[in-house]
Amino acid sequence: MLEEDALRNRAMTPISREPWWLVPPKPGQQEQDLHWGYLEIYPDGRTVFVDQRPSDQELAERKSCRNFPEPDQT
């Protein structure tokens, strides 16, 4: 029984958690205009968006979500 609980707890512990946008930016949108949270990835391949804004430092140091398209020039 304890072994099953340990396996279940490991499966519920994310292997990755990083700042992520809820929706990718539209052309001309800036970082501060977006809805931010965390993307958690679990050992079984599930991904979960956690709706909790990362700190400004976490956003500045993030590795992903850095592509902000330029506004259309029409």
Protein Blocks (a to p, Z undefined) as FASTA:
>chain_A
ZZmmmmmmmmmpcfbdcdddfbdcdehiafklpccddddddfkopacdddddddfklmmm
pmbhkbccddddZZ
